[in-house]
Amino acid sequence: MEPVEGGITNLLYRLSAPGRPTALVRRYGHNTELVIDREAENRLFARLSALGVSPPLHGLLENGRVEGWLDGHRAMTPAEMAAPEHQPHIARALRRWHELPVEGPPSLWDTLTRWLNTAVALEFERAEDRARHAALNLPGHLASLADLQAEVEAAAAALQTPGGQLGRKVVLAHNDLLSGNILIGPDPTALRFIDYEYAAPSYAAADLANHLNEYAGFEADYDRDFPDADARRRLVVAYLGEPHDEDAVGELGGFVERLLIPNHLFWGAWSVIQARCSPIDFPFLEYAERRFGGVGWHRRMLG
């Protein structure tokens, strides 16, 4: 059994034995029940496994799961994810993912409210961490959430083209489409998405917004790594497919940009909770600072 690097929510292990299929053992991170409904996640994984979308589900543990190992596949890098030769394949794979059955209304705003409330109430032991926590202005972000929701919902209601309306469609959003959760195999057009613990009903555009923010990776340097207008347009065009027109591209692209800020709040609040509760060695508070910093960065970008 060998550790698998890269997970910052769970502990992952590659389990192998002579004459046996290789498996992935997922041990849930400590206190992750604060942000993840594990029973709902396991039900979703079982459903996706039955549909052939996810790796096979071999069994459940008291604090984890045993899954099939995808031989011949590896995780993408952020640079590959942003490359023009891969962008269309990712967009088309995401469009197919969004055609999966979905149950329930959008959960984005309820999740943000719950996570921000949890993050506000946390107390840190070290003085340095308490100061960093206070500097994030979590009460201010929480107080402005209702106005942000109203802005997004008003923008959604104003969409007129079929392409724009596709962005407000409630789909099963993956919600965590970073490079490490996109596997590439021998056929670079046949991508696999993994890790569905944050998957939930949401706007299709919210998934696209999350994916664009993830171009910056864990360093979250948006000046350097956030995709430019041409790269964002390529992703939207590939997601829409043919035929499409410029009005549809503009509407969907504009609505995706509206959802960049809620996505920063989503992962910023998550990272604060992880900073207090997770034993995994990762600079969660630093990452939270970068994601909340992304709120201001994208407000300036959007004018």
URNORVEN-V539799 format. One record per residue. N is the residue number from 1. RES is the residue in one small letter. SS is DSSP state (h for helix, s for strand, l for the rest). BURIAL is b if it has 24 or more other ideal C-beta (glycine too) atoms within 12 Angstrom, else e. D_CENTER is the distance of its C-alpha to the mean C-alpha in Angstrom with 2 decimals. Layout:
{{N,RES,SS,BURIAL,D_CENTER} {N,RES,SS,BURIAL,D_CENTER}}
//
This chain:
{{1,m,l,e,27.85} {2,e,s,e,25.92} {3,p,s,e,22.88} {4,v,s,b,19.81} {5,e,l,e,18.39} {6,g,l,b,14.86} {7,g,l,b,13.38} {8,i,l,b,12.88} {9,t,l,b,12.34} {10,n,l,b,15.04} {11,l,s,b,18.13} {12,l,s,b,18.41} {13,y,s,b,21.78} {14,r,s,b,23.31} {15,l,s,b,26.32} {16,s,l,e,29.15} {17,a,l,e,32.83} {18,p,l,e,35.63} {19,g,l,e,35.85} {20,r,l,e,32.64} {21,p,l,e,29.28} {22,t,l,b,26.64} {23,a,s,b,24.02} {24,l,s,b,20.86} {25,v,s,b,21.35} {26,r,s,b,18.39} {27,r,s,b,19.65} {28,y,l,b,17.55} {29,g,l,b,17.22} {30,h,l,e,19.89} {31,n,l,e,19.31} {32,t,h,b,15.73} {33,e,h,e,17.28} {34,l,h,b,17.00} {35,v,l,b,13.30} {36,i,l,b,13.10} {37,d,l,e,15.72} {38,r,h,b,16.73} {39,e,h,e,19.27} {40,a,h,e,16.97} {41,e,h,b,14.52} {42,n,h,b,17.68} {43,r,h,e,18.99} {44,l,h,b,15.99} {45,f,h,b,16.17} {46,a,h,e,19.90} {47,r,h,e,19.60} {48,l,h,b,17.37} {49,s,h,b,19.77} {50,a,h,e,22.70} {51,l,l,e,21.43} {52,g,l,e,21.13} {53,v,l,b,17.46} {54,s,l,b,16.41} {55,p,l,b,18.73} {56,p,l,e,21.70} {57,l,s,b,21.67} {58,h,s,b,24.74} {59,g,s,e,24.83} {60,l,s,e,23.60} {61,l,s,e,24.70} {62,e,l,e,25.40} {63,n,l,e,22.40} {64,g,s,b,20.44} {65,r,s,b,20.39} {66,v,s,b,22.05} {67,e,s,b,20.45} {68,g,s,b,21.79} {69,w,l,b,21.44} {70,l,l,b,20.76} {71,d,l,e,23.76} {72,g,l,e,23.97} {73,h,l,b,20.24} {74,r,s,e,18.45} {75,a,s,b,15.09} {76,m,l,b,14.87} {77,t,l,e,15.34} {78,p,h,b,13.74} {79,a,h,e,17.17} {80,e,h,b,17.27} {81,m,h,b,13.98} {82,a,h,b,15.65} {83,a,l,e,19.00} {84,p,h,e,20.73} {85,e,h,e,21.74} {86,h,h,b,18.25} {87,q,h,b,16.51} {88,p,h,b,18.40} {89,h,h,b,17.67} {90,i,h,b,13.87} {91,a,h,b,14.36} {92,r,h,e,16.85} {93,a,h,b,14.93} {94,l,h,b,12.10} {95,r,h,b,15.09} {96,r,h,e,16.57} {97,w,h,b,13.57} {98,h,l,b,13.82} {99,e,l,e,17.45} {100,l,l,b,16.95} {101,p,l,e,18.63} {102,v,l,b,16.88} {103,e,l,e,18.50} {104,g,l,e,18.64} {105,p,l,e,17.94} {106,p,l,b,14.79} {107,s,l,b,13.57} {108,l,h,b,11.68} {109,w,h,b,14.89} {110,d,h,e,16.17} {111,t,h,b,13.18} {112,l,h,b,13.43} {113,t,h,b,17.17} {114,r,h,b,17.18} {115,w,h,b,14.97} {116,l,h,b,16.89} {117,n,h,e,20.11} {118,t,h,b,19.45} {119,a,h,b,18.62} {120,v,h,b,21.77} {121,a,h,e,23.97} {122,l,l,b,23.19} {123,e,l,e,26.10} {124,f,l,b,26.17} {125,e,l,e,29.27} {126,r,l,e,29.69} {127,a,h,e,31.00} {128,e,h,e,28.82} {129,d,h,e,25.63} {130,r,h,e,27.08} {131,a,h,e,27.75} {132,r,h,b,24.28} {133,h,h,b,22.85} {134,a,h,e,25.40} {135,a,h,e,24.70} {136,l,l,b,21.11} {137,n,l,b,22.81} {138,l,h,b,20.62} {139,p,h,e,23.38} {140,g,h,e,23.41} {141,h,h,b,19.73} {142,l,h,b,20.29} {143,a,h,e,23.51} {144,s,l,e,22.06} {145,l,h,b,19.25} {146,a,h,e,21.68} {147,d,h,e,22.77} {148,l,h,b,19.29} {149,q,h,b,18.68} {150,a,h,e,22.12} {151,e,h,e,21.46} {152,v,h,b,18.40} {153,e,h,e,20.33} {154,a,h,e,23.40} {155,a,h,b,21.69} {156,a,h,b,20.42} {157,a,h,e,23.99} {158,a,l,e,25.49} {159,l,l,b,23.84} {160,q,l,e,26.74} {161,t,l,e,26.07} {162,p,h,e,24.72} {163,g,h,b,21.95} {164,g,h,b,21.03} {165,q,h,b,21.30} {166,l,h,b,18.97} {167,g,h,b,16.21} {168,r,l,b,17.09} {169,k,l,b,17.32} {170,v,s,b,15.68} {171,v,s,b,13.81} {172,l,s,b,11.93} {173,a,s,b,8.37} {174,h,l,b,6.12} {175,n,l,b,3.15} {176,d,l,b,1.88} {177,l,l,b,4.59} {178,l,l,b,6.42} {179,s,h,b,10.13} {180,g,h,b,10.81} {181,n,h,b,9.10} {182,i,s,b,11.21} {183,l,s,b,14.80} {184,i,s,b,17.82} {185,g,l,e,21.24} {186,p,l,e,24.79} {187,d,l,e,24.02} {188,p,l,e,21.49} {189,t,l,e,21.03} {190,a,l,e,19.98} {191,l,l,b,16.43} {192,r,s,b,14.78} {193,f,s,b,11.21} {194,i,l,b,11.08} {195,d,l,b,9.68} {196,y,l,b,9.14} {197,e,l,b,9.64} {198,y,l,b,7.00} {199,a,l,b,7.96} {200,a,s,b,10.31} {201,p,s,b,12.48} {202,s,s,b,11.44} {203,y,s,b,12.63} {204,a,h,b,12.04} {205,a,h,b,12.00} {206,a,h,b,9.05} {207,d,h,b,6.91} {208,l,h,b,9.19} {209,a,h,b,8.95} {210,n,h,b,5.38} {211,h,h,b,6.67} {212,l,h,b,9.87} {213,n,h,b,9.04} {214,e,h,b,7.89} {215,y,h,b,11.43} {216,a,h,b,12.75} {217,g,l,b,11.47} {218,f,l,b,12.29} {219,e,l,e,15.43} {220,a,l,b,13.77} {221,d,l,e,17.05} {222,y,h,b,16.49} {223,d,h,e,20.21} {224,r,h,e,20.18} {225,d,h,b,16.92} {226,f,l,b,15.40} {227,p,l,b,16.47} {228,d,l,e,19.78} {229,a,h,e,20.83} {230,d,h,e,22.00} {231,a,h,b,18.81} {232,r,h,b,16.83} {233,r,h,b,19.68} {234,r,h,b,19.66} {235,l,h,b,16.13} {236,v,h,b,17.15} {237,v,h,b,20.49} {238,a,h,b,19.24} {239,y,h,b,16.90} {240,l,h,b,19.98} {241,g,l,e,22.33} {242,e,l,e,26.07} {243,p,l,e,27.83} {244,h,l,b,26.17} {245,d,l,e,27.83} {246,e,h,e,27.19} {247,d,h,e,27.00} {248,a,h,b,24.11} {249,v,h,b,22.29} {250,g,h,b,23.01} {251,e,h,b,22.03} {252,l,h,b,18.65} {253,g,h,b,17.95} {254,g,h,b,19.20} {255,f,h,b,17.14} {256,v,h,b,13.86} {257,e,h,b,15.21} {258,r,h,b,15.89} {259,l,h,b,12.29} {260,l,h,b,11.45} {261,i,h,b,13.18} {262,p,h,b,11.67} {263,n,h,b,8.20} {264,h,h,b,10.31} {265,l,h,b,11.96} {266,f,h,b,9.05} {267,w,h,b,8.24} {268,g,h,b,11.96} {269,a,h,b,13.24} {270,w,h,b,11.26} {271,s,h,b,12.74} {272,v,h,b,16.13} {273,i,h,b,16.24} {274,q,h,b,15.49} {275,a,h,b,18.12} {276,r,h,b,20.66} {277,c,h,b,20.01} {278,s,l,b,18.59} {279,p,l,e,21.22} {280,i,l,b,18.93} {281,d,l,e,20.20} {282,f,l,e,17.56} {283,p,l,e,18.26} {284,f,h,b,15.96} {285,l,h,b,18.19} {286,e,h,e,18.32} {287,y,h,b,14.57} {288,a,h,b,14.71} {289,e,h,b,17.56} {290,r,h,b,15.80} {291,r,h,b,12.87} {292,f,h,b,15.57} {293,g,h,b,17.65} {294,g,h,b,15.17} {295,v,h,b,16.12} {296,g,h,e,19.68} {297,w,h,b,18.99} {298,h,h,b,17.36} {299,r,h,e,20.05} {300,r,h,e,22.59} {301,m,h,e,21.05} {302,l,h,e,21.11} {303,g,l,e,24.58}}
//
